[in-house]
Amino acid sequence: MQVDIQLFGALRGLEKGDCLSLEVAGTTIADARTALMLHAGNHWPAERASVLVACAFASNTQLLRDAMPLPEDGGLVVLPPVNGG
């Protein structure tokens, strides 16, 4: 599934327009997290990529847990922790 991801906080500026589209091999938020971590490991500075383990994922209306399905519209927001997590 193609997923469009918006980046906020410490992740801003890592991608043009603060968003990216990724192909996710699975159907859950955990699968999207894995795909984003792989992308980040190949394209972002290590200290920025490492923050993804503590990030929250959300749709336009709710926070999403790793076991939850990807939103039908393919839109995700990644929210890094603030003030140390």
Secondary structure, DSSP 4 states (H G I P E B T S, - for coil): -EEEEEE-GGGTTSSGGGEEEEE-SSSBHHHHHHHHHHHHHHHS-HHHHGGGGG-EEE-SSSEE-TTSBPPTT-EEEEE--STT-
